[in-house]
């Protein structure tokens, strides 16, 4: 592997992070949104279109965070199967999780189409490879549940059918579904930025928030937001920081586990070669706790692969990802890695996304590595809560919203302050679990 690897996301080659254009500072607004990613813009657009004065503060540039560092796969994943959700919540509520995931995916595609956002949308489906035969049984059961609940009919493949999707001996079968797409995440965020500005939202970059203080305990809560640029008086505050939550937001920080997710991109190897390795040019992932996700680049000339970080040394981390790619597609051993980058995703302790209110502040967070769909969706739901409060619908004070994720307890754990000291041990546990599962045929 060559020494000079680009350490910024491949996506930034076409859509790098940007500063917001100069604007007049506002010290009194209806809504302050902290964070300028998918969540923040997902909330800002409907609020601004409703005529509210909306101010987004982003401590970095627009596009510097996780929204432009992911795989661009519209999975809308949940960390639990339908059976597991049924045990936790009952079958009726479990079905609501699946229906909402389906709605969130479709809503994202509709938004991209209606707003004419050029983000290399590919309605290509996703293939999940099974690493052992017993996994196929669980995949079939999950496919049956998905079909009954949402009408999406996944296709189950044994090993003989894999050549339709991937040229690999790693998998003994898999499942393909047609409701998951690929996008260019940095182009999507750039498009959302433009839509938010056109709607009238104000955006400031390079502005850090140091505290949020509630100054009115009425239902229509009022706040002072202290920033590096000055104070802002706001009627409502939405915190949209997720995996980049810093100590200035201790309540949220104690409830999220930040996890490094990293990716590589190969050098250009040509469309014909990529198509020979990935005939359906779908999005791809594996049936493992710490499996890889991968895809062709939007132009079809590279392969992108990602996973959770296991190594503190960046060079070792890049080499591990390359080894992971070769474990799936050994025929790319001659291909160099051109880009290696990472970002932070965030997990609640129960591994379910959240939309909650604490001390008047609205928190959409905890997307468990599937924020391409969930971040914008729950940002919109946070906006609904504000609009319901403004209209007197009382949705804000009750903490309720039109989403199954509102009202789920958002718990921390004793002695945890946001530094996940236990994460290396957890990663080793899941790695061993994957190895043991591989021995069970």
C-alpha positions in Angstrom: 0.0 0.0 0.0 1.4 3.4 -1.0 2.6 5.8 1.7 0.7 8.9 0.6 -2.9 8.2 1.6 -5.3 11.2 1.6 -6.6 11.5 5.2 -9.8 13.4 4.4 -13.0 11.7 3.2 -13.3 10.7 -0.5 -16.6 12.6 -0.5 -14.8 15.9 0.1 -13.0 15.7 -3.2 -16.3 16.8 -4.8 -18.0 18.6 -1.9 -15.6 19.9 0.7 -16.7 21.5 4.0 -17.5 25.2 3.7 -17.9 28.2 6.0 -21.3 29.8 6.0 -21.5 33.0 4.1 -21.1 36.2 6.2 -24.4 37.3 7.9 -25.5 39.7 10.5 -25.4 38.1 14.0 -28.8 37.6 15.7 -29.1 37.7 19.4 -32.8 36.9 19.6 -34.4 34.1 17.6 -37.3 31.6 17.9 -35.1 28.5 17.6 -31.4 27.9 18.1 -30.1 24.6 16.5 -26.7 23.5 17.7 -24.9 21.5 14.9 -25.0 21.9 11.2 -25.3 18.3 9.9 -28.1 16.2 8.7 -30.0 16.5 12.0 -29.6 20.3 12.2 -30.6 21.0 8.7 -33.4 18.4 9.0 -34.8 20.5 11.8 -34.1 23.9 10.3 -35.8 23.5 6.9 -39.4 22.9 8.2 -39.0 25.5 11.0 -37.8 28.2 8.6 -40.4 27.4 6.1 -43.0 27.8 8.8 -41.8 31.4 9.3 -39.8 30.9 12.5 -36.5 32.7 13.0 -34.0 29.9 13.0 -30.3 30.2 13.8 -27.9 27.2 13.3 -24.5 27.4 15.1 -21.8 25.0 14.0 -18.5 25.0 15.8 -16.6 23.7 12.7 -17.4 24.1 9.0 -20.6 22.9 7.4 -19.8 19.3 6.4 -16.9 18.7 8.8 -18.7 16.1 10.9 -20.2 12.6 10.5 -22.8 13.7 7.9 -20.0 13.7 5.2 -17.8 10.9 6.7 -20.2 8.0 6.3 -20.8 5.4 3.6 -23.7 7.1 2.0 -26.0 4.1 2.4 -29.7 4.8 3.2 -30.1 1.8 5.5 -32.1 3.2 8.3 -30.9 0.2 10.3 -32.1 -0.9 13.7 -29.8 -2.8 15.9 -32.5 -5.3 16.8 -34.5 -7.9 14.9 -38.2 -7.9 14.9 -38.3 -10.8 17.3 -35.9 -8.9 19.7 -38.0 -5.8 19.5 -41.1 -7.8 20.2 -39.6 -9.2 23.4 -38.7 -5.6 24.5 -41.8 -3.8 23.5 -44.4 -6.2 22.2 -45.2 -7.1 18.5 -47.4 -4.1 17.9 -44.8 -1.5 18.9 -42.1 -3.6 17.2 -44.0 -3.3 13.9 -44.1 0.5 14.4 -40.3 0.6 14.5 -40.2 -1.2 11.1 -42.9 1.0 9.6 -41.1 4.2 10.7 -37.8 3.0 9.3 -39.5 2.3 6.0 -41.2 5.8 6.1 -37.9 7.5 7.0 -36.1 5.9 4.0 -38.9 6.8 1.6 -39.1 10.4 3.0 -35.4 10.9 2.4 -35.7 9.9 -1.2 -38.8 12.1 -1.7 -36.9 15.0 -0.2 -34.0 14.5 -2.5 -36.3 14.3 -5.5 -38.6 17.2 -4.6 -35.7 19.6 -3.7 -33.8 18.6 -6.9 -30.7 17.8 -4.8 -27.9 16.3 -7.0 -26.3 13.8 -4.6 -25.7 10.8 -6.9 -28.8 9.0 -5.8 -28.7 5.3 -6.8 -31.8 3.2 -6.1 -29.7 0.1 -6.2 -30.8 -2.0 -3.2 -28.5 -3.5 -0.5 -27.0 -7.0 -0.2 -26.1 -8.4 3.2 -23.7 -11.3 3.1 -24.2 -14.3 5.5 -21.0 -15.7 6.9 -22.5 -18.9 8.1 -25.5 -21.1 7.0 -27.3 -20.7 10.3 -27.5 -16.9 9.6 -29.6 -17.6 6.5 -32.4 -19.0 8.7 -32.5 -15.8 10.8 -32.3 -13.8 7.6 -35.3 -15.6 6.1 -37.3 -15.0 9.3 -36.4 -11.3 9.3 -37.3 -11.1 5.6 -40.7 -12.6 6.3 -41.4 -10.1 9.0 -40.2 -7.2 6.9 -42.5 -8.3 4.1 -45.5 -8.7 6.3 -45.1 -5.3 8.0 -43.9 -3.0 5.2 -44.5 -4.8 1.9 -40.8 -4.8 1.0 -40.0 -8.3 -0.2 -36.3 -9.2 0.3 -34.7 -11.9 -1.8 -32.8 -14.7 -0.1 -29.8 -16.2 -1.9 -27.8 -19.4 -1.2 -24.2 -19.6 -2.3 -25.1 -20.5 -5.8 -26.9 -17.3 -6.4 -24.3 -14.9 -5.0 -22.7 -14.2 -8.4 -25.7 -12.0 -9.2 -24.4 -9.5 -6.6 -20.8 -10.2 -5.6 -17.8 -12.1 -6.7 -16.7 -13.4 -3.3 -16.2 -16.8 -1.5 -16.6 -15.2 1.9 -20.4 -15.6 2.1 -22.5 -18.7 2.0 -25.6 -16.8 1.0 -27.3 -13.5 1.7 -30.3 -11.3 1.4 -31.0 -8.4 -1.1 -33.7 -5.8 -0.6 -34.6 -3.1 -3.0 -35.6 -0.3 -0.7 -32.1 0.9 0.3 -30.2 3.3 -1.9 -26.8 4.9 -2.2 -26.1 8.6 -2.1 -23.1 11.0 -2.0 -23.5 12.2 1.6 -21.4 15.4 1.2 -23.4 16.5 -1.8 -26.6 15.7 0.1 -25.5 17.9 3.0 -24.5 20.7 0.6 -28.0 20.5 -0.9 -29.6 20.6 2.5 -27.5 23.7 3.4 -28.8 25.5 0.3 -32.4 24.5 1.0 -32.1 25.8 4.6 -30.6 29.1 3.5 -33.3 29.5 0.8 -36.0 28.9 3.5 -34.6 31.7 5.6 -32.5 30.0 8.2 -29.4 31.8 9.5 -26.2 29.7 9.7 -23.0 30.6 11.5 -19.8 28.4 11.4 -16.8 28.5 13.7 -19.1 29.3 16.6 -18.8 27.1 19.7 -21.6 26.8 22.3 -20.4 26.9 25.9 -23.7 26.6 27.7 -27.4 26.6 27.4 -29.3 28.2 30.3 -33.0 28.0 30.8 -34.4 31.3 32.0 -38.1 30.5 31.9 -39.7 27.4 33.3 -43.0 27.9 31.5 -44.1 25.4 28.8 -42.9 27.9 26.1 -39.4 27.6 27.4 -36.9 30.4 26.9 -33.1 30.1 26.9 -29.8 32.0 26.8 -27.3 30.2 24.6 -23.8 31.3 25.4 -21.5 31.1 22.3 -18.0 32.1 21.3 -19.6 34.9 19.3 -22.0 36.2 21.9 -25.3 35.4 23.7 -28.5 34.3 21.9 -31.9 34.5 23.4 -34.1 31.7 22.0 -37.5 30.4 22.5 -36.4 26.8 21.8 -33.2 24.9 21.5 -32.5 21.8 19.5 -29.2 20.0 20.1 -28.0 18.3 17.0 -24.5 17.2 17.8 -24.8 13.4 18.2 -21.3 11.8 18.1 -19.6 15.2 18.3 -21.2 16.2 21.6 -18.7 18.0 23.8 -18.5 18.7 27.5 -20.6 21.9 27.1 -23.6 19.5 26.9 -23.0 17.2 29.9 -26.6 15.7 30.1 -26.5 14.4 26.5 -22.8 13.5 26.7 -23.5 11.1 29.6 -26.0 9.3 27.5 -24.1 8.7 24.3 -21.2 6.4 23.6 -19.1 7.9 20.7 -17.6 5.3 18.5 -15.1 5.8 15.7 -16.2 4.6 12.3 -13.7 4.7 9.5 -13.5 4.1 5.8 -11.1 3.6 2.9 -11.5 4.2 -0.8 -9.4 2.4 -3.4 -7.7 4.1 -6.2 -9.7 4.2 -9.5 -9.8 0.6 -10.8 -12.3 1.2 -13.6 -16.0 0.6 -14.0 -15.6 -2.7 -15.7 -13.5 -4.2 -12.9 -15.8 -2.9 -10.2 -18.9 -4.3 -12.0 -17.1 -7.7 -12.4 -16.7 -7.7 -8.6 -20.0 -6.3 -7.7 -22.3 -7.1 -10.6 -25.5 -5.5 -9.2 -23.6 -2.4 -8.0 -25.7 -2.5 -4.8 -24.8 -1.3 -1.3 -23.3 -4.1 0.8 -22.8 -5.2 4.4 -22.2 -8.3 6.4 -24.1 -10.3 9.0 -21.6 -9.7 11.8 -21.5 -7.6 14.9 -18.4 -5.9 13.6 -18.9 -6.5 10.0 -17.8 -4.3 7.1 -20.1 -2.1 4.9 -18.9 -1.4 1.4 -20.1 -0.1 -2.0 -18.9 1.1 -5.4 -18.2 4.8 -5.6 -21.0 6.8 -7.3 -19.0 6.9 -10.5 -18.4 3.1 -10.3 -14.6 3.4 -10.5 -13.6 2.7 -6.9 -14.6 0.6 -4.0 -15.3 2.1 -0.6 -15.3 0.1 2.6 -15.9 1.0 6.3 -16.0 -0.5 9.7 -15.5 0.2 13.4 -12.0 1.3 14.5 -9.9 -1.4 16.3 -6.5 0.3 16.2 -5.2 3.5 17.6 -2.5 3.9 15.0 -4.0 5.3 11.7 -1.6 3.4 9.5 -2.6 0.1 11.2 -6.2 1.0 11.0 -6.0 1.6 7.3 -4.2 -1.6 6.8 -6.8 -3.5 8.8 -9.6 -2.1 6.6 -7.6 -3.0 3.5 -7.2 -6.6 4.9 -11.0 -6.6 5.4 -11.6 -5.6 1.8 -9.3 -8.4 0.7 -11.1 -10.9 2.9 -14.2 -10.1 0.8 -12.7 -9.4 -2.6 -9.2 -11.0 -2.8 -8.9 -10.1 -6.4 -8.2 -6.4 -5.5 -4.9 -7.2 -3.8 -3.1 -5.1 -6.5 -5.2 -2.0 -5.8 -3.9 0.8 -3.7 -5.8 2.7 -1.1 -6.2 6.4 -2.0 -8.2 7.7 1.0 -8.5 6.8 4.7 -10.7 8.8 7.1 -12.8 8.4 10.2 -15.7 10.0 12.0 -17.7 9.6 15.2 -21.1 7.8 15.4 -23.0 7.6 18.7 -24.8 4.8 20.5 -27.3 5.1 23.4 -26.8 2.4 26.0 -29.9 0.6 24.7 -28.8 1.0 21.1 -32.0 2.7 19.9 -32.2 6.2 18.4 -33.8 8.9 20.7 -35.9 12.0 20.5 -36.3 13.4 24.0 -36.7 16.6 26.0 -34.7 17.5 29.1 -35.1 20.8 30.9 -36.8 22.2 27.8 -34.0 21.3 25.3 -34.9 18.9 22.5 -32.4 16.1 21.8 -32.5 14.0 18.6 -29.6 11.7 18.9 -28.1 8.2 19.1 -28.4 6.9 15.5 -26.2 3.9 16.1 -24.2 4.3 12.9 -27.3 4.7 10.7 -27.6 8.5 10.7 -27.9 8.9 6.9 -31.6 8.2 7.4 -32.3 8.7 11.1 -30.5 12.1 11.6 -32.6 14.1 9.1 -35.8 12.2 10.1 -35.4 12.8 13.8 -34.3 16.4 13.1 -37.7 16.8 11.4 -39.5 15.3 14.3 -37.7 17.7 16.6 -39.0 20.5 14.4 -42.5 19.1 14.7 -42.3 19.3 18.5 -41.4 23.0 18.3 -44.1 23.7 15.7 -46.7 21.8 17.9 -45.7 23.9 20.8 -45.9 27.2 18.9 -49.4 26.1 17.6 -50.5 25.3 21.2 -50.7 21.6 20.5 -48.8 20.8 23.7 -46.5 18.3 22.0 -43.4 20.0 23.3 -44.4 20.0 27.0 -45.4 16.3 26.9 -42.2 15.2 25.2 -44.3 13.4 22.6 -44.0 13.5 18.8 -45.1 11.6 15.8 -42.4 9.0 16.2 -41.9 5.7 18.0 -38.5 6.9 19.3 -40.1 9.7 21.5 -40.6 8.6 25.0 -38.1 5.8 25.1 -36.0 6.3 28.3 -32.7 7.9 27.5 -30.5 6.5 30.3 -26.9 6.9 31.3 -24.9 4.6 33.6 -23.2 5.3 36.9 -19.8 7.0 36.8 -20.0 7.6 33.0 -19.3 11.2 31.8 -18.9 10.6 28.0 -15.5 9.1 27.9 -16.1 5.4 26.9 -13.2 3.7 28.8 -15.0 0.4 28.3 -15.1 0.6 24.5 -11.9 -1.4 23.8 -13.2 -4.3 25.9 -16.6 -4.2 24.2 -14.9 -4.3 20.7 -12.8 -7.3 21.7 -16.0 -9.0 23.0 -17.8 -8.5 19.7 -14.8 -9.5 17.7 -14.6 -12.8 19.7 -18.4 -13.2 19.3 -18.0 -12.9 15.5 -15.2 -15.5 15.5 -17.2 -17.9 17.6 -20.2 -17.5 15.4 -18.0 -18.3 12.4 -17.1 -21.6 14.0 -20.8 -22.6 14.3 -22.0 -24.0 11.0 
